[in-house]
Amino acid sequence: MLDSTLYALSDSTRRSILLSLAEKEQTVNEIAKPYEMSLAAVSKHLKVLEKANLITKTKEGRTITCKMNYGPLTEVEALINEYKHFWESRLTELQQFIEQSKKD
Amino acid sequence: MSQSNEHALEVSKIIDADKASIFKALTDNNIMEKWFFAGPDGWSATVEADVKTGGSYKIDMHSQEETYSHHGEYKEVIDNEKIVFTWNSQAVSDTVVTITLTDVEGGIEVKLVHDFMPNEEMKTNHTNGWTAILDRLAANI
């Protein structure tokens, strides 16, 4: 799950789409407007975002609207915080080890 | 989470020692076991690391009940300066950790960057960086 979220976020176009969806819900056409790419290419990006559960699509008649989901981002942030704590502790232990061995 | 740099995770520490002894502690398997996860709560670590460019490593962290395995490959090793390795765990695959040693006042700065999106295109666009996404998250909670 985290891997698919990280993969979805690893592309700058997808991040840019997400940032614009963070402002407000948009239709697929509205999302595609600022980009110099085909609607099909944009749809491909949206599919990746949807697979990672970063967006939800709703269909009304012919119009598909996309909405951003924050849930997976919360998980990514939790992972980063966990690792940050992990590496800080490791570096602290490294420091203590080295300073202790200098005294010995 | 508000980050001004482009890396989501960067930690550093200044250690009052010379580069050679810090580098040794970062690469000698027996010494790594002493600091890597020799925590106070009955944790211990076993390290098998072939520290050279292209070499692989495996670090197991043992709690009383479970073992957490991590493995990867050294992408770049420059004696006393820099170590770059991939980091795989149960949660993430092919992330990249870079450790650099730099002379600063009071000792050596050990800086560690953990990059969770190493395959990202190199184009750095801050307004479009992925920490911007996390800032958005912070703004919406």
gemmi code that builds the backbone of each chain (N, CA, C; Angstrom):
import gemmi

chains = {
    "A": [
        ("MET", (0.826, -1.209, 0.000), (0.000, 0.000, 0.000), (0.860, 1.258, 0.000)),
        ("LEU", (1.837, 1.308, 0.913), (2.723, 2.468, 0.942), (3.523, 2.577, -0.340)),
        ("ASP", (3.941, 1.425, -0.860), (4.690, 1.437, -2.106), (3.882, 2.070, -3.235)),
        ("SER", (2.595, 1.728, -3.298), (1.791, 2.292, -4.388), (1.560, 3.789, -4.171)),
        ("THR", (1.473, 4.203, -2.915), (1.349, 5.641, -2.629), (2.627, 6.374, -3.028)),
        ("LEU", (3.773, 5.816, -2.626), (5.053, 6.451, -2.958), (5.254, 6.483, -4.472)),
        ("TYR", (4.854, 5.399, -5.134), (4.975, 5.374, -6.593), (4.103, 6.462, -7.224)),
        ("ALA", (2.873, 6.567, -6.738), (1.960, 7.575, -7.289), (2.513, 8.986, -7.084)),
        ("LEU", (3.174, 9.208, -5.959), (3.697, 10.540, -5.636), (5.041, 10.824, -6.309)),
        ("SER", (5.621, 9.814, -6.947), (6.981, 9.990, -7.463), (7.025, 10.741, -8.797)),
        ("ASP", (5.871, 11.079, -9.327), (5.836, 11.766, -10.614), (5.366, 13.211, -10.420)),
        ("SER", (6.097, 14.163, -11.007), (5.791, 15.566, -10.731), (4.431, 15.996, -11.314)),
        ("THR", (4.025, 15.389, -12.427), (2.696, 15.720, -12.966), (1.599, 15.250, -12.016)),
        ("ARG", (1.780, 14.048, -11.476), (0.763, 13.542, -10.546), (0.711, 14.376, -9.265)),
        ("ARG", (1.894, 14.821, -8.801), (1.891, 15.672, -7.602), (1.185, 16.983, -7.889)),
        ("SER", (1.436, 17.511, -9.085), (0.821, 18.771, -9.455), (-0.708, 18.628, -9.566)),
        ("ILE", (-1.158, 17.501, -10.116), (-2.604, 17.232, -10.174), (-3.191, 17.170, -8.763)),
        ("LEU", (-2.493, 16.463, -7.889), (-2.974, 16.329, -6.502), (-3.055, 17.681, -5.810)),
        ("LEU", (-2.002, 18.503, -6.031), (-2.006, 19.817, -5.394), (-3.188, 20.647, -5.886)),
        ("SER", (-3.519, 20.507, -7.148), (-4.655, 21.286, -7.634), (-5.977, 20.706, -7.130)),
        ("LEU", (-6.028, 19.381, -6.945), (-7.236, 18.776, -6.362), (-7.378, 19.093, -4.876)),
        ("ALA", (-6.227, 19.403, -4.245), (-6.282, 19.786, -2.835), (-7.026, 21.113, -2.678)),
        ("GLU", (-6.975, 21.936, -3.734), (-7.702, 23.214, -3.710), (-9.205, 22.983, -3.784)),
        ("LYS", (-9.590, 22.142, -4.786), (-11.018, 21.826, -4.922), (-11.224, 20.619, -5.835)),
        ("GLU", (-12.391, 20.016, -5.711), (-12.764, 18.920, -6.607), (-12.822, 19.438, -8.033)),
        ("GLN", (-12.432, 18.588, -8.986), (-12.465, 19.021, -10.375), (-12.868, 17.889, -11.297)),
        ("THR", (-13.410, 18.273, -12.453), (-13.719, 17.261, -13.460), (-12.421, 16.900, -14.189)),
        ("VAL", (-12.461, 15.778, -14.885), (-11.266, 15.325, -15.606), (-10.822, 16.393, -16.619)),
        ("ASN", (-11.793, 17.027, -17.303), (-11.444, 18.078, -18.259), (-10.769, 19.267, -17.595)),
        ("GLU", (-11.278, 19.645, -16.459), (-10.665, 20.769, -15.718), (-9.237, 20.433, -15.283)),
        ("ILE", (-9.062, 19.186, -14.843), (-7.731, 18.754, -14.401), (-6.750, 18.799, -15.573)),
        ("ALA", (-7.229, 18.363, -16.746), (-6.349, 18.238, -17.910), (-5.954, 19.590, -18.500)),
        ("LYS", (-6.785, 20.589, -18.295), (-6.613, 21.905, -18.946), (-5.189, 22.479, -18.880)),
        ("PRO", (-4.556, 22.565, -17.696), (-3.237, 23.227, -17.649), (-2.107, 22.427, -18.292)),
        ("TYR", (-2.359, 21.178, -18.657), (-1.253, 20.335, -19.121), (-1.237, 20.195, -20.631)),
        ("GLU", (-0.023, 20.188, -21.162), (0.123, 19.978, -22.594), (0.219, 18.491, -22.870)),
        ("MET", (-0.840, 17.802, -22.586), (-0.837, 16.363, -22.882), (-2.259, 15.926, -23.180)),
        ("SER", (-2.357, 14.753, -23.797), (-3.677, 14.268, -24.190), (-4.525, 13.925, -22.973)),
        ("LEU", (-5.819, 13.912, -23.200), (-6.735, 13.520, -22.136), (-6.430, 12.089, -21.684)),
        ("ALA", (-6.017, 11.256, -22.643), (-5.677, 9.865, -22.330), (-4.489, 9.791, -21.376)),
        ("ALA", (-3.502, 10.666, -21.609), (-2.318, 10.669, -20.739), (-2.698, 11.126, -19.327)),
        ("VAL", (-3.562, 12.129, -19.258), (-4.022, 12.588, -17.949), (-4.814, 11.480, -17.252)),
        ("SER", (-5.657, 10.797, -18.014), (-6.449, 9.698, -17.438), (-5.556, 8.608, -16.864)),
        ("LYS", (-4.429, 8.373, -17.532), (-3.482, 7.365, -17.058), (-2.929, 7.769, -15.685)),
        ("HIS", (-2.570, 9.042, -15.571), (-2.095, 9.540, -14.273), (-3.184, 9.415, -13.204)),
        ("LEU", (-4.416, 9.745, -13.604), (-5.512, 9.664, -12.637), (-5.743, 8.230, -12.177)),
        ("LYS", (-5.532, 7.303, -13.094), (-5.687, 5.896, -12.744), (-4.680, 5.482, -11.667)),
        ("VAL", (-3.445, 5.946, -11.833), (-2.404, 5.625, -10.839), (-2.779, 6.229, -9.473)),
        ("LEU", (-3.256, 7.457, -9.503), (-3.654, 8.118, -8.247), (-4.839, 7.401, -7.598)),
        ("GLU", (-5.751, 6.928, -8.454), (-6.928, 6.235, -7.935), (-6.554, 4.884, -7.330)),
        ("LYS", (-5.621, 4.199, -8.007), (-5.169, 2.900, -7.529), (-4.516, 3.034, -6.148)),
        ("ALA", (-3.835, 4.147, -5.937), (-3.193, 4.396, -4.643), (-4.181, 4.995, -3.649)),
        ("ASN", (-5.434, 5.103, -4.058), (-6.494, 5.652, -3.211), (-6.260, 7.123, -2.833)),
        ("LEU", (-5.439, 7.811, -3.642), (-5.192, 9.232, -3.365), (-6.318, 10.111, -3.907)),
        ("ILE", (-7.068, 9.570, -4.877), (-8.247, 10.284, -5.348), (-9.434, 9.330, -5.464)),
        ("THR", (-10.622, 9.897, -5.429), (-11.848, 9.138, -5.662), (-12.571, 9.785, -6.844)),
        ("LYS", (-13.038, 8.945, -7.775), (-13.788, 9.474, -8.918), (-15.273, 9.239, -8.704)),
        ("THR", (-16.073, 10.231, -9.061), (-17.523, 10.010, -9.076), (-18.052, 10.398, -10.450)),
        ("LYS", (-19.000, 9.628, -10.913), (-19.519, 9.843, -12.263), (-20.955, 10.349, -12.172)),
        ("GLU", (-21.192, 11.440, -12.890), (-22.556, 11.952, -12.943), (-22.855, 12.239, -14.404)),
        ("GLY", (-23.720, 11.452, -14.995), (-23.921, 11.546, -16.441), (-22.618, 11.230, -17.134)),
        ("ARG", (-22.148, 12.182, -17.955), (-20.892, 11.942, -18.657), (-19.709, 12.563, -17.929)),
        ("THR", (-19.999, 13.248, -16.865), (-18.933, 13.988, -16.188), (-18.318, 13.187, -15.044)),
        ("ILE", (-16.998, 13.076, -15.078), (-16.298, 12.406, -13.981), (-15.602, 13.465, -13.133)),
        ("THR", (-15.912, 13.446, -11.855), (-15.310, 14.413, -10.935), (-14.322, 13.693, -10.025)),
        ("CYS", (-13.186, 14.333, -9.779), (-12.171, 13.735, -8.909), (-12.018, 14.528, -7.629)),
        ("LYS", (-11.837, 13.776, -6.553), (-11.703, 14.371, -5.236), (-10.457, 13.772, -4.595)),
        ("MET", (-9.729, 14.592, -3.869), (-8.507, 14.092, -3.244), (-8.802, 13.402, -1.907)),
        ("ASN", (-8.078, 12.319, -1.644), (-8.165, 11.653, -0.331), (-6.868, 11.870, 0.433)),
        ("TYR", (-6.962, 12.284, 1.667), (-5.749, 12.547, 2.453), (-5.232, 11.320, 3.198)),
        ("GLY", (-6.074, 10.279, 3.302), (-5.707, 9.097, 4.082), (-4.324, 8.531, 3.787)),
        ("PRO", (-4.051, 8.203, 2.512), (-2.736, 7.612, 2.210), (-1.582, 8.557, 2.514)),
        ("LEU", (-1.826, 9.863, 2.384), (-0.763, 10.829, 2.707), (-0.444, 10.805, 4.193)),
        ("THR", (-1.481, 10.595, 4.982), (-1.270, 10.491, 6.429), (-0.350, 9.319, 6.739)),
        ("GLU", (-0.554, 8.218, 5.993), (0.308, 7.048, 6.196), (1.750, 7.332, 5.792)),
        ("VAL", (1.922, 8.050, 4.680), (3.268, 8.392, 4.234), (3.944, 9.288, 5.277)),
        ("GLU", (3.192, 10.242, 5.773), (3.757, 11.137, 6.776), (4.134, 10.373, 8.050)),
        ("ALA", (3.272, 9.416, 8.438), (3.570, 8.604, 9.625), (4.843, 7.786, 9.410)),
        ("LEU", (4.984, 7.237, 8.205), (6.175, 6.448, 7.878), (7.433, 7.312, 7.973)),
        ("ILE", (7.360, 8.509, 7.398), (8.518, 9.400, 7.423), (8.870, 9.790, 8.851)),
        ("ASN", (7.852, 10.087, 9.641), (8.110, 10.442, 11.042), (8.726, 9.286, 11.814)),
        ("GLU", (8.231, 8.085, 11.523), (8.759, 6.889, 12.178), (10.246, 6.716, 11.840)),
        ("TYR", (10.557, 6.856, 10.544), (11.949, 6.720, 10.126), (12.827, 7.850, 10.649)),
        ("LYS", (12.251, 9.029, 10.743), (13.012, 10.163, 11.259), (13.436, 9.864, 12.703)),
        ("HIS", (12.490, 9.392, 13.472), (12.766, 9.018, 14.858), (13.805, 7.890, 14.904)),
        ("PHE", (13.611, 6.902, 14.032), (14.525, 5.761, 13.947), (15.954, 6.226, 13.675)),
        ("TRP", (16.152, 7.065, 12.653), (17.517, 7.480, 12.295), (18.109, 8.411, 13.344)),
        ("GLU", (17.268, 9.261, 13.944), (17.782, 10.127, 15.015), (18.315, 9.291, 16.174)),
        ("SER", (17.555, 8.243, 16.518), (18.017, 7.359, 17.605), (19.305, 6.654, 17.222)),
        ("ARG", (19.381, 6.204, 15.938), (20.602, 5.510, 15.504), (21.815, 6.442, 15.609)),
        ("LEU", (21.647, 7.682, 15.147), (22.778, 8.610, 15.189), (23.161, 8.953, 16.631)),
        ("THR", (22.165, 9.009, 17.500), (22.455, 9.254, 18.911), (23.256, 8.096, 19.498)),
        ("GLU", (22.843, 6.869, 19.161), (23.595, 5.707, 19.661), (25.003, 5.664, 19.093)),
        ("LEU", (25.131, 6.036, 17.820), (26.454, 6.090, 17.188), (27.343, 7.089, 17.930)),
        ("GLN", (26.777, 8.253, 18.202), (27.528, 9.293, 18.916), (27.956, 8.818, 20.305)),
        ("GLN", (27.007, 8.202, 21.015), (27.331, 7.714, 22.360), (28.402, 6.640, 22.305)),
        ("PHE", (28.287, 5.755, 21.325), (29.275, 4.690, 21.193), (30.669, 5.272, 20.962)),
        ("ILE", (30.759, 6.222, 20.026), (32.067, 6.780, 19.678), (32.653, 7.570, 20.846)),
        ("GLU", (31.806, 8.356, 21.510), (32.320, 9.152, 22.619), (32.723, 8.274, 23.805)),
        ("GLN", (31.983, 7.177, 23.986), (32.332, 6.234, 25.043), (33.666, 5.546, 24.737)),
        ("SER", (33.843, 5.151, 23.464), (35.084, 4.422, 23.140), (36.307, 5.339, 23.174)),
        ("LYS", (36.072, 6.660, 23.052), (37.193, 7.594, 23.205), (37.690, 7.632, 24.648)),
        ("LYS", (36.737, 7.475, 25.580), (37.078, 7.520, 27.007), (37.802, 6.261, 27.442)),
        ("ASP", (37.381, 5.104, 26.842), (37.962, 3.813, 27.252), (39.451, 3.708, 26.896)),
    ],
    "B": [
        ("MET", (3.790, 19.324, 8.861), (5.195, 19.166, 8.512), (5.624, 20.289, 7.582)),
        ("SER", (6.519, 21.117, 8.031), (6.989, 22.187, 7.177), (8.480, 22.014, 6.928)),
        ("GLN", (8.846, 21.771, 5.686), (10.236, 21.509, 5.357), (10.665, 22.505, 4.307)),
        ("SER", (11.828, 23.110, 4.497), (12.296, 24.049, 3.483), (13.177, 23.327, 2.461)),
        ("ASN", (13.724, 22.189, 2.858), (14.586, 21.487, 1.901), (13.761, 20.532, 1.050)),
        ("GLU", (14.393, 19.999, 0.008), (13.648, 19.149, -0.903), (13.548, 17.713, -0.417)),
        ("HIS", (14.299, 17.369, 0.623), (14.241, 16.005, 1.140), (13.195, 15.916, 2.239)),
        ("ALA", (12.440, 14.850, 2.185), (11.422, 14.680, 3.211), (12.060, 14.310, 4.534)),
        ("LEU", (13.195, 13.612, 4.489), (13.789, 13.157, 5.742), (15.292, 13.414, 5.749)),
        ("GLU", (15.709, 14.281, 6.634), (17.126, 14.572, 6.779), (17.414, 14.755, 8.264)),
        ("VAL", (18.368, 13.988, 8.788), (18.767, 14.167, 10.184), (20.289, 14.316, 10.220)),
        ("SER", (20.781, 15.056, 11.201), (22.233, 15.172, 11.301), (22.661, 15.316, 12.746)),
        ("LYS", (23.903, 14.996, 12.980), (24.451, 15.047, 14.322), (25.925, 15.398, 14.223)),
        ("ILE", (26.396, 16.239, 15.152), (27.821, 16.549, 15.164), (28.492, 15.679, 16.212)),
        ("ILE", (29.475, 14.916, 15.769), (30.169, 13.993, 16.665), (31.611, 14.462, 16.816)),
        ("ASP", (32.037, 14.541, 18.070), (33.383, 15.022, 18.371), (34.380, 13.874, 18.214)),
        ("ALA", (34.765, 13.614, 16.990), (35.725, 12.550, 16.688), (36.270, 12.815, 15.289)),
        ("ASP", (37.236, 11.987, 14.859), (37.732, 12.196, 13.502), (36.937, 11.353, 12.505)),
        ("LYS", (37.026, 11.743, 11.237), (36.249, 11.067, 10.192), (36.527, 9.570, 10.146)),
        ("ALA", (37.803, 9.190, 10.306), (38.167, 7.780, 10.173), (37.454, 6.918, 11.215)),
        ("SER", (37.372, 7.394, 12.474), (36.736, 6.531, 13.478), (35.217, 6.491, 13.300)),
        ("ILE", (34.640, 7.577, 12.797), (33.198, 7.547, 12.523), (32.915, 6.618, 11.342)),
        ("PHE", (33.750, 6.738, 10.306), (33.559, 5.881, 9.127), (33.703, 4.410, 9.506)),
        ("LYS", (34.664, 4.141, 10.386), (34.865, 2.761, 10.836), (33.613, 2.233, 11.550)),
        ("ALA", (33.040, 3.084, 12.409), (31.832, 2.672, 13.150), (30.643, 2.459, 12.217)),
        ("LEU", (30.653, 3.152, 11.081), (29.554, 3.021, 10.127), (29.715, 1.827, 9.200)),
        ("THR", (30.909, 1.221, 9.205), (31.167, 0.172, 8.224), (31.659, -1.152, 8.804)),
        ("ASP", (32.194, -1.141, 10.003), (32.694, -2.376, 10.619), (31.510, -3.141, 11.225)),
        ("ASN", (31.268, -4.361, 10.718), (30.080, -5.114, 11.141), (29.954, -5.269, 12.656)),
        ("ASN", (31.074, -5.591, 13.310), (31.012, -5.795, 14.765), (30.654, -4.509, 15.502)),
        ("ILE", (31.217, -3.403, 15.017), (30.898, -2.125, 15.664), (29.460, -1.705, 15.342)),
        ("MET", (29.035, -1.957, 14.093), (27.651, -1.604, 13.718), (26.639, -2.287, 14.634)),
        ("GLU", (26.921, -3.533, 14.962), (25.996, -4.254, 15.849), (25.890, -3.585, 17.218)),
        ("LYS", (26.966, -2.917, 17.624), (26.966, -2.295, 18.958), (26.068, -1.076, 19.021)),
        ("TRP", (25.993, -0.316, 17.929), (25.163, 0.889, 17.995), (23.897, 0.805, 17.175)),
        ("PHE", (23.834, -0.133, 16.202), (22.723, -0.049, 15.275), (21.358, -0.301, 15.906)),
        ("PHE", (21.256, -1.335, 16.647), (19.987, -1.465, 17.374), (20.173, -2.113, 18.726)),
        ("ALA", (21.286, -1.804, 19.341), (21.500, -2.340, 20.680), (20.765, -1.460, 21.679)),
        ("GLY", (19.474, -1.410, 21.518), (18.656, -0.557, 22.381), (18.575, -1.104, 23.790)),
        ("PRO", (17.961, -0.352, 24.688), (17.911, -0.729, 26.091), (16.870, -1.813, 26.407)),
        ("ASP", (15.903, -2.009, 25.508), (14.772, -2.867, 25.862), (14.928, -4.296, 25.364)),
        ("GLY", (16.135, -4.800, 25.421), (16.340, -6.180, 24.996), (16.474, -6.310, 23.490)),
        ("TRP", (16.630, -5.183, 22.800), (16.833, -5.239, 21.353), (18.283, -5.548, 21.053)),
        ("SER", (18.496, -6.206, 19.938), (19.858, -6.377, 19.467), (19.841, -6.428, 17.944)),
        ("ALA", (21.022, -6.344, 17.351), (21.088, -6.356, 15.892), (22.143, -7.339, 15.425)),
        ("THR", (21.879, -7.978, 14.298), (22.944, -8.721, 13.636), (23.173, -8.085, 12.265)),
        ("VAL", (24.443, -7.857, 11.962), (24.801, -7.128, 10.748), (25.726, -7.969, 9.886)),
        ("GLU", (25.362, -8.120, 8.627), (26.268, -8.713, 7.645), (26.341, -7.719, 6.506)),
        ("ALA", (27.438, -6.969, 6.478), (27.535, -5.916, 5.479), (28.869, -5.981, 4.750)),
        ("ASP", (28.772, -6.038, 3.442), (29.967, -6.041, 2.602), (30.102, -4.613, 2.070)),
        ("VAL", (30.749, -3.767, 2.905), (30.719, -2.336, 2.625), (31.714, -1.966, 1.527)),
        ("LYS", (31.243, -2.030, 0.295), (31.993, -1.534, -0.858), (30.961, -1.284, -1.955)),
        ("THR", (31.293, -0.439, -2.915), (30.337, -0.146, -3.979), (29.917, -1.448, -4.657)),
        ("GLY", (28.619, -1.704, -4.683), (28.103, -2.942, -5.266), (27.921, -4.065, -4.258)),
        ("GLY", (28.457, -3.889, -3.045), (28.309, -4.910, -2.004), (26.905, -4.876, -1.408)),
        ("SER", (26.501, -5.979, -0.788), (25.157, -5.974, -0.205), (25.234, -6.081, 1.319)),
        ("TYR", (24.124, -5.827, 1.961), (24.094, -5.915, 3.418), (22.753, -6.464, 3.880)),
        ("LYS", (22.759, -6.974, 5.091), (21.527, -7.412, 5.735), (21.649, -7.030, 7.198)),
        ("ILE", (20.648, -6.335, 7.685), (20.644, -5.969, 9.098), (19.360, -6.518, 9.712)),
        ("ASP", (19.488, -7.374, 10.697), (18.319, -7.892, 11.406), (18.247, -7.228, 12.768)),
        ("MET", (17.084, -6.722, 13.084), (16.894, -6.141, 14.411), (15.961, -7.066, 15.170)),
        ("HIS", (16.462, -7.529, 16.300), (15.694, -8.498, 17.067), (15.104, -7.856, 18.309)),
        ("SER", (13.802, -7.974, 18.428), (13.197, -7.676, 19.726), (13.049, -9.031, 20.408)),
        ("GLN", (12.432, -9.052, 21.597), (12.298, -10.349, 22.257), (11.393, -11.293, 21.464)),
        ("GLU", (10.407, -10.734, 20.753), (9.444, -11.578, 20.040), (9.731, -11.718, 18.554)),
        ("GLU", (10.234, -10.660, 17.959), (10.275, -10.653, 16.504), (11.604, -10.187, 15.947)),
        ("THR", (11.819, -10.514, 14.678), (12.994, -10.009, 13.978), (12.538, -9.180, 12.784)),
        ("TYR", (13.099, -7.989, 12.673), (12.792, -7.122, 11.540), (14.011, -7.069, 10.634)),
        ("SER", (13.825, -7.517, 9.402), (14.956, -7.585, 8.478), (14.995, -6.396, 7.533)),
        ("HIS", (16.195, -5.937, 7.288), (16.422, -4.872, 6.317), (17.580, -5.299, 5.435)),
        ("HIS", (17.494, -4.983, 4.180), (18.598, -5.344, 3.302), (18.722, -4.333, 2.178)),
        ("GLY", (19.840, -4.387, 1.489), (20.043, -3.478, 0.373), (21.437, -3.618, -0.194)),
        ("GLU", (21.777, -2.644, -1.013), (23.056, -2.693, -1.715), (23.750, -1.345, -1.581)),
        ("TYR", (25.061, -1.402, -1.433), (25.821, -0.157, -1.382), (26.005, 0.389, -2.796)),
        ("LYS", (25.500, 1.589, -3.019), (25.573, 2.212, -4.342), (26.885, 2.968, -4.511)),
        ("GLU", (27.363, 3.526, -3.407), (28.580, 4.319, -3.476), (29.228, 4.331, -2.095)),
        ("VAL", (30.517, 4.022, -2.055), (31.239, 4.081, -0.791), (32.535, 4.846, -1.031)),
        ("ILE", (32.680, 6.006, -0.397), (33.924, 6.763, -0.482), (34.491, 6.824, 0.931)),
        ("ASP", (35.650, 6.204, 1.116), (36.242, 6.108, 2.450), (36.250, 7.454, 3.178)),
        ("ASN", (35.758, 7.419, 4.399), (35.775, 8.573, 5.297), (34.948, 9.772, 4.831)),
        ("GLU", (34.146, 9.598, 3.766), (33.388, 10.735, 3.239), (31.898, 10.453, 3.082)),
        ("LYS", (31.575, 9.331, 2.433), (30.204, 9.178, 1.973), (29.831, 7.705, 1.800)),
        ("ILE", (28.584, 7.374, 2.184), (28.058, 6.021, 1.981), (26.635, 6.171, 1.443)),
        ("VAL", (26.353, 5.515, 0.328), (24.999, 5.534, -0.236), (24.530, 4.091, -0.361)),
        ("PHE", (23.377, 3.792, 0.207), (22.874, 2.416, 0.100), (21.370, 2.384, -0.071)),
        ("THR", (20.879, 1.331, -0.730), (19.428, 1.166, -0.837), (18.921, 0.562, 0.465)),
        ("TRP", (17.676, 0.835, 0.783), (17.080, 0.387, 2.038), (15.738, -0.264, 1.739)),
        ("ASN", (15.642, -1.540, 2.043), (14.388, -2.277, 1.864), (13.930, -2.806, 3.211)),
        ("SER", (12.644, -2.630, 3.487), (12.102, -3.180, 4.732), (10.736, -3.762, 4.412)),
        ("GLN", (10.013, -4.157, 5.455), (8.665, -4.662, 5.211), (7.773, -3.565, 4.634)),
        ("ALA", (8.068, -2.311, 4.997), (7.192, -1.217, 4.587), (7.582, -0.568, 3.265)),
        ("VAL", (8.885, -0.507, 2.993), (9.320, 0.212, 1.794), (10.323, -0.599, 0.987)),
        ("SER", (10.340, -0.378, -0.323), (11.357, -1.043, -1.132), (12.133, -0.037, -1.973)),
        ("ASP", (13.429, -0.334, -2.108), (14.326, 0.481, -2.920), (14.313, 1.968, -2.610)),
        ("THR", (14.232, 2.286, -1.332), (14.465, 3.664, -0.927), (15.984, 3.818, -0.802)),
        ("VAL", (16.476, 5.046, -0.728), (17.920, 5.251, -0.727), (18.353, 6.122, 0.457)),
        ("VAL", (19.381, 5.626, 1.168), (19.920, 6.371, 2.309), (21.322, 6.868, 1.947)),
        ("THR", (21.575, 8.149, 2.196), (22.891, 8.724, 1.934), (23.453, 9.294, 3.232)),
        ("ILE", (24.637, 8.836, 3.606), (25.287, 9.374, 4.806), (26.551, 10.104, 4.355)),
        ("THR", (26.695, 11.363, 4.776), (27.912, 12.108, 4.433), (28.584, 12.622, 5.698)),
        ("LEU", (29.908, 12.656, 5.669), (30.689, 13.171, 6.793), (31.353, 14.480, 6.363)),
        ("THR", (31.145, 15.532, 7.153), (31.695, 16.836, 6.803), (32.375, 17.459, 8.014)),
        ("ASP", (33.561, 18.039, 7.804), (34.244, 18.759, 8.889), (33.456, 20.004, 9.257)),
        ("VAL", (33.140, 20.136, 10.523), (32.501, 21.373, 10.994), (33.165, 21.756, 12.323)),
        ("GLU", (32.834, 22.936, 12.816), (33.372, 23.338, 14.106), (32.840, 22.382, 15.178)),
        ("GLY", (33.701, 21.866, 16.008), (33.267, 20.981, 17.081), (33.276, 19.515, 16.700)),
        ("GLY", (33.673, 19.187, 15.500), (33.763, 17.778, 15.128), (33.364, 17.513, 13.695)),
        ("ILE", (32.683, 16.393, 13.519), (32.265, 15.968, 12.186), (30.746, 15.938, 12.148)),
        ("GLU", (30.178, 16.563, 11.127), (28.731, 16.463, 10.967), (28.416, 15.187, 10.197)),
        ("VAL", (27.604, 14.334, 10.830), (27.128, 13.127, 10.168), (25.719, 13.451, 9.692)),
        ("LYS", (25.553, 13.517, 8.369), (24.236, 13.867, 7.827), (23.652, 12.658, 7.110)),
        ("LEU", (22.399, 12.359, 7.437), (21.728, 11.210, 6.836), (20.458, 11.680, 6.123)),
        ("VAL", (20.359, 11.347, 4.848), (19.162, 11.670, 4.074), (18.521, 10.363, 3.638)),
        ("HIS", (17.245, 10.201, 3.938), (16.526, 9.004, 3.493), (15.544, 9.442, 2.414)),
        ("ASP", (15.809, 8.997, 1.203), (14.996, 9.392, 0.058), (14.013, 8.273, -0.276)),
        ("PHE", (12.727, 8.590, -0.146), (11.710, 7.556, -0.363), (11.287, 7.456, -1.832)),
        ("MET", (11.749, 8.403, -2.643), (11.407, 8.366, -4.066), (12.648, 8.540, -4.906)),
        ("PRO", (13.545, 7.576, -4.828), (14.829, 7.736, -5.514), (14.715, 7.724, -7.030)),
        ("ASN", (13.622, 7.181, -7.567), (13.512, 7.094, -9.023), (12.889, 8.331, -9.652)),
        ("GLU", (12.578, 9.255, -8.781), (11.977, 10.492, -9.239), (12.892, 11.201, -10.241)),
        ("GLU", (12.306, 11.822, -11.236), (13.124, 12.573, -12.188), (13.850, 13.687, -11.443)),
        ("MET", (15.032, 14.044, -11.924), (15.893, 14.937, -11.158), (15.423, 16.388, -11.154)),
        ("LYS", (14.512, 16.709, -12.028), (13.993, 18.070, -12.077), (13.492, 18.516, -10.694)),
        ("THR", (14.114, 19.556, -10.172), (13.681, 20.033, -8.864), (12.843, 21.286, -9.041)),
        ("ASN", (11.608, 21.134, -8.708), (10.706, 22.274, -8.805), (10.043, 22.409, -7.446)),
        ("HIS", (10.493, 23.398, -6.692), (10.080, 23.463, -5.292), (8.582, 23.625, -5.091)),
        ("THR", (7.957, 24.405, -5.983), (6.519, 24.594, -5.802), (5.778, 23.301, -6.107)),
        ("ASN", (6.484, 22.384, -6.730), (5.872, 21.154, -7.181), (6.514, 19.946, -6.489)),
        ("GLY", (7.358, 20.228, -5.516), (8.062, 19.167, -4.822), (7.097, 18.340, -3.990)),
        ("TRP", (7.528, 17.159, -3.634), (6.542, 16.317, -2.966), (6.372, 16.681, -1.504)),
        ("THR", (7.318, 17.469, -0.945), (7.063, 17.945, 0.421), (5.930, 18.967, 0.408)),
        ("ALA", (5.720, 19.608, -0.765), (4.579, 20.527, -0.895), (3.270, 19.787, -0.655)),
        ("ILE", (3.246, 18.539, -1.095), (2.058, 17.703, -0.893), (1.836, 17.480, 0.611)),
        ("LEU", (2.920, 17.189, 1.317), (2.782, 16.936, 2.753), (2.420, 18.226, 3.494)),
        ("ASP", (2.926, 19.364, 2.997), (2.532, 20.643, 3.594), (1.033, 20.873, 3.439)),
        ("ARG", (0.530, 20.456, 2.301), (-0.896, 20.559, 2.014), (-1.670, 19.724, 3.028)),
        ("LEU", (-1.143, 18.552, 3.290), (-1.776, 17.654, 4.251), (-1.865, 18.336, 5.615)),
        ("ALA", (-0.720, 18.898, 6.028), (-0.682, 19.578, 7.328), (-1.727, 20.689, 7.386)),
        ("ALA", (-1.893, 21.391, 6.259), (-2.834, 22.502, 6.219), (-4.277, 22.037, 6.283)),
        ("ASN", (-4.503, 20.773, 5.981), (-5.875, 20.274, 5.898), (-6.326, 19.426, 7.079)),
        ("ILE", (-5.433, 19.289, 8.047), (-5.821, 18.459, 9.199), (-6.318, 19.349, 10.328)),
    ],
}
model = gemmi.Model(1)
for chain_id, residues in chains.items():
    chain = gemmi.Chain(chain_id)
    for i, (resn, *xyz) in enumerate(residues, 1):
        res = gemmi.Residue()
        res.name, res.seqid = resn, gemmi.SeqId(i, " ")
        for name, pos in zip(("N", "CA", "C"), xyz):
            atom = gemmi.Atom()
            atom.name, atom.element = name, gemmi.Element(name[0])
            atom.pos, atom.b_iso = gemmi.Position(*pos), 0.0
            res.add_atom(atom)
        chain.add_residue(res)
    model.add_chain(chain)
structure = gemmi.Structure()
structure.add_model(model)
structure.setup_entities()
